[in-house]
Amino acid sequence: MRLLFDQFMKKCEDGSWIHLPSYNYTLFQRSQDISAFIHAYLPTASKLINEEKLLQAKIFTRNFEDGLGFEYVMFYNDVEKRVVCVFEGGPYLQGMPGCLHGGAIATMIDATVGTSAMIAEGIVMTANLNINFKRPVPLCSVVLINSQLDKIEGRKLFISCNVQSVDEKTLYTEATSLFIKLDPEKQV
């Protein structure tokens, strides 16, 4: 994984790729930021959300100790409108013995295509995610998740994705997704 990280960081030096930061709700460092976000995008749900507990929340994929769950880094290429995620699923993500759980792969696909959608249009929500599992992903192996923005129609973003081995010889999963750009003026 470190070798791939270094290769992508080298690509970042010429500006063709951007290393995307990971976060643990540091995006919302102040309670006012969280409150403003909730009231703007989730006005009907804002009465149900305990803002104190939300301050303690972590992004799902960052909930495990290092090396045990979701280990990943994402890079973005603006010319290609593409996000690449270098992902290694740790031992806490096992499904059938020796393989990653399909839900863990689905989570990372959603995170990767969601990142593509957010870069393109801002605050979005997954409306549909179709996943075709081709082969099981070996537990603790490193894979590439390639996400491509296919088209935008109004508030709809169509994004495709595949999960493959580092040598790009094995296709594990293919996916298509539909995201909707959220409109803070409309009630959820």
C-alpha positions as CSV (number, residue, x, y, z in Angstrom):
1,M,0.0,0.0,0.0
2,R,2.9,2.4,0.8
3,L,4.4,1.9,-2.6
4,L,1.1,2.9,-4.3
5,F,0.7,5.8,-2.0
6,D,4.2,7.0,-2.9
7,Q,3.5,6.5,-6.7
8,F,0.4,8.6,-6.5
9,M,2.1,11.3,-4.3
10,K,4.7,11.5,-7.1
11,K,1.9,12.2,-9.6
12,C,0.6,14.9,-7.3
13,E,3.9,16.8,-7.7
14,D,3.1,17.8,-11.3
15,G,-0.4,18.8,-10.3
16,S,-2.2,16.2,-12.4
17,W,-3.5,14.4,-9.3
18,I,-4.6,15.8,-5.9
19,H,-4.2,13.9,-2.6
20,L,-7.6,14.1,-0.9
21,P,-7.5,14.5,2.9
22,S,-9.1,12.0,5.1
23,Y,-11.3,13.3,8.0
24,N,-13.0,12.4,11.3
25,Y,-15.5,15.1,11.4
26,T,-12.8,17.6,11.6
27,L,-14.7,19.2,8.8
28,F,-17.1,20.3,11.5
29,Q,-14.8,21.4,14.3
30,R,-17.2,23.7,15.9
31,S,-20.8,22.9,17.1
32,Q,-22.0,26.0,15.1
33,D,-20.7,24.4,11.9
34,I,-22.6,21.2,12.6
35,S,-25.7,23.0,13.6
36,A,-25.6,25.1,10.4
37,F,-25.1,22.0,8.3
38,I,-27.9,20.1,9.9
39,H,-30.4,23.0,9.7
40,A,-29.5,23.8,6.1
41,Y,-29.6,20.2,4.7
42,L,-31.7,18.3,7.1
43,P,-34.2,20.8,8.5
44,T,-36.9,18.2,9.3
45,A,-34.4,15.9,11.0
46,S,-32.7,18.6,12.9
47,K,-35.1,18.2,15.9
48,L,-34.2,14.5,16.1
49,I,-30.4,14.9,16.1
50,N,-28.5,15.3,19.3
51,E,-25.8,17.8,18.4
52,E,-23.7,16.9,21.5
53,K,-23.5,13.2,20.4
54,L,-22.8,14.3,16.8
55,L,-19.7,16.1,18.0
56,Q,-18.4,12.8,19.3
57,A,-19.2,11.0,16.0
58,K,-16.6,9.5,13.6
59,I,-16.9,8.7,10.0
60,F,-17.9,5.0,9.8
61,T,-14.8,4.0,7.8
62,R,-12.5,5.7,10.4
63,N,-14.0,3.9,13.4
64,F,-11.5,1.1,13.7
65,E,-8.0,1.1,15.0
66,D,-5.3,1.5,12.4
67,G,-4.7,-1.6,10.3
68,L,-7.8,-3.5,11.5
69,G,-10.6,-2.1,9.4
70,F,-10.7,0.4,6.5
71,E,-7.3,1.6,5.5
72,Y,-7.4,3.8,2.5
73,V,-6.2,7.0,0.7
74,M,-7.9,8.8,-2.2
75,F,-6.5,10.8,-5.1
76,Y,-8.4,12.9,-7.6
77,N,-7.6,13.8,-11.3
78,D,-9.5,16.9,-12.4
79,V,-8.9,16.4,-16.1
80,E,-10.2,12.8,-16.1
81,K,-12.9,13.6,-13.4
82,R,-11.7,10.5,-11.6
83,V,-11.1,9.4,-8.0
84,V,-8.8,6.5,-7.3
85,C,-8.9,4.9,-3.8
86,V,-6.1,2.7,-2.7
87,F,-7.8,0.4,-0.2
88,E,-6.7,-2.4,2.2
89,G,-9.4,-4.1,4.2
90,G,-8.2,-5.2,7.6
91,P,-9.0,-8.4,9.5
92,Y,-12.1,-6.9,11.2
93,L,-13.8,-6.7,7.8
94,Q,-13.8,-10.5,7.1
95,G,-16.9,-12.0,5.5
96,M,-16.4,-15.6,4.5
97,P,-13.1,-16.9,5.8
98,G,-10.1,-15.2,4.2
99,C,-12.2,-12.7,2.2
100,L,-13.5,-9.2,2.7
101,H,-17.2,-8.8,3.5
102,G,-19.2,-7.6,0.6
103,G,-20.7,-4.8,2.8
104,A,-17.2,-3.5,3.5
105,I,-16.5,-3.4,-0.3
106,A,-19.8,-1.7,-0.8
107,T,-19.0,0.9,1.9
108,M,-15.7,1.8,0.2
109,I,-17.3,2.0,-3.2
110,D,-20.0,4.3,-1.8
111,A,-17.3,6.4,-0.2
112,T,-15.2,6.6,-3.4
113,V,-18.1,7.4,-5.8
114,G,-19.5,9.8,-3.2
115,T,-16.2,11.6,-3.1
116,S,-16.4,12.0,-6.9
117,A,-19.9,13.4,-6.6
118,M,-19.0,15.8,-3.8
119,I,-16.0,17.1,-5.8
120,A,-18.3,17.7,-8.8
121,E,-21.4,19.2,-7.2
122,G,-20.9,19.7,-3.4
123,I,-23.3,18.2,-0.9
124,V,-24.9,15.1,-2.4
125,M,-26.7,12.0,-1.3
126,T,-26.5,8.4,-2.7
127,A,-29.8,7.7,-4.5
128,N,-28.8,4.4,-6.0
129,L,-25.8,2.1,-5.9
130,N,-25.7,-1.0,-8.1
131,I,-22.9,-3.4,-7.4
132,N,-21.9,-6.5,-9.3
133,F,-19.5,-8.7,-7.3
134,K,-17.3,-10.7,-9.7
135,R,-14.7,-12.3,-7.4
136,P,-14.1,-12.3,-3.7
137,V,-11.4,-9.8,-2.5
138,P,-8.8,-11.6,-0.3
139,L,-8.7,-10.3,3.2
140,C,-5.9,-7.7,3.9
141,S,-5.1,-7.4,0.2
142,V,-4.6,-4.0,-1.4
143,V,-7.0,-3.1,-4.2
144,L,-7.7,0.0,-6.4
145,I,-11.1,1.5,-6.5
146,N,-11.5,3.5,-9.7
147,S,-14.4,6.0,-9.8
148,Q,-15.4,8.0,-12.9
149,L,-17.9,10.8,-13.3
150,D,-19.9,9.7,-16.3
151,K,-22.5,12.5,-16.7
152,I,-24.5,15.2,-14.9
153,E,-28.2,15.8,-15.7
154,G,-29.5,18.7,-13.6
155,R,-29.1,17.6,-10.0
156,K,-28.4,13.9,-10.9
157,L,-24.8,12.7,-11.1
158,F,-24.0,9.3,-12.7
159,I,-20.8,7.7,-11.5
160,S,-19.3,4.3,-12.4
161,C,-16.7,2.4,-10.5
162,N,-14.6,-0.8,-10.4
163,V,-12.5,-2.6,-7.9
164,Q,-9.4,-4.3,-9.2
165,S,-6.1,-5.8,-8.1
166,V,-3.1,-3.5,-8.0
167,D,-1.7,-5.1,-11.1
168,E,-5.1,-4.4,-12.8
169,K,-5.3,-8.0,-13.9
170,T,-8.2,-9.1,-11.6
171,L,-11.6,-7.4,-11.6
172,Y,-13.3,-7.9,-8.3
173,T,-16.3,-5.6,-8.5
174,E,-18.1,-3.2,-10.9
175,A,-20.6,-0.6,-9.8
176,T,-22.8,2.2,-11.1
177,S,-24.3,4.9,-8.9
178,L,-26.7,7.8,-9.0
179,F,-26.2,10.8,-6.6
180,I,-28.6,13.7,-6.1
181,K,-27.3,17.2,-5.3
182,L,-29.1,18.3,-2.2
183,D,-30.9,21.6,-2.3
184,P,-30.9,23.4,1.1
185,E,-34.0,25.3,0.1
186,K,-36.1,22.2,0.0
187,Q,-37.3,20.2,3.0
188,V,-35.9,16.7,3.4
